[in-house]
């Protein structure tokens, strides 16, 4: 039962393949408490998250009114589906068919808003980052894998699953680049050719250990530029925002923009071709995009349900 | 001034590169009169269209309340842009920088709704064709060129221009297929490799004259299947609808579905992989999609403005 003396708070969870970031926020999205837990087994990690929220809500004498979960995938986002709210057939050991939404709905007894990790981060860029005031943009994370959250007409794209931009099949020059790719499904899709995992598989060492002028970054920039060109032709977004571990290489961004112009070859909106530095940009919210985005989505869903 | 004794009617124009299809419809989208005019010069063709609408409105003692125009492109769809409502830098002789919306706004004195030809056709499929009751789908026309209308969350995708799916850069096997492609901007983009124009350029003869088991159709089906695979990974639509002159080859559809499954290689929504015959389909509205779609959009805009 709602106690008017207590402040309303939102639980936000960014469920990643290596760690679960948790935050308690007030209804203006100010941070009240924060914690991170290693992604081990569902039983262990989910209980640690639950305990954090129990304790932080109690410590702050607050009233939990909603939870938002932005999860690594694949996830089932289709309302009414028997596995809605599940992490489905992930290759991550122990996590296939985990009913993550059901767990927190039971344990915390609040309405849950559920999204992919990249949808959460994309929405965070809109709420407080590089996509503020934009109606059409794409957020891409280039890390171990490659994923994207797409916003069209001010709404997240879900379709009958959710975007899987990492599995776009890619143009390539098989003479210049004879690496087969590392995707277990498609070999040379975007993720198979340009993810952090593919860099390690292609060059025998993690990208972290490759010097800034190593040819690896030329190859990487070319594939990410091809991705940007195709996203531009298909959806004509106002901005493409790049994040993730691979993008921490400072030399990459300008190379991507340069190759992008080569691949567009003059065919595109003038605003894009003349202003690539404003069009292909870095994430504006180091590490906080997912938390802020999913918290705002949880608040919005609550408002809609009460309406 | 509105005369209550007259029935309200809508003018719908599908402005194509070879002909302009015109229709007068009542507010339930029933057809009242129809005509087509060859696409010659703007002065000649636009006047013929205007005269048809003058006469058909008068003959039917009707009151014209709105007009919808679905035009070949590139067009400027951005409200507030100085060239909003123009056909912009088209390679079609005489038609660059044609203010098609301005012309009819002046001549017919009604509010104009403006879209790309493929957006109009996509919306028509939603109103009365293969996409009825769908919120997320893609309509692709494969003719002289390749274009697509994309609907996400029940809304047409425009972004800062409009989708240019024909300019997606394509995966290809340069050993099996050493044709360079015919796009003046990108050579081997989708349109450069799989449009009707590229079939003619690649094989030296129009597709109409190639036998049903000619290798041309294997190549064609492969590229269209790659397109379907990438559209599926990016947007997870409920359906992909294919139309246009090239799709009149009856042998193509099943080959596209077969290759599609090869390229997806098991990674996709089960509903798609198990039901490709319901997922990749032909247009449901032979030739009428654009007219119905743009008429409905014009009506919807009118309703919104009056509200």
Interface residues (C-beta under 8 A of the other chain):
Chain A: X136 X150 X152 X153 X155 X157 X158 X159 X160 X161 X162 X163 X164 X165 X166 X167 X168 X169 X170 X171 X172 X173 X174 X175 X185 X186 X188 X189 X226 X229 X230 X231 X233 X234 X235 X236 X237 X238 X263 X265 X266 X267 X268 X269 X271 X272
Chain B: X136 X150 X152 X153 X155 X157 X158 X159 X160 X161 X162 X163 X164 X165 X166 X167 X168 X169 X170 X171 X172 X173 X174 X175 X185 X186 X188 X189 X226 X229 X230 X231 X233 X234 X235 X236 X237 X238 X263 X265 X266 X267 X268 X269 X271 X272
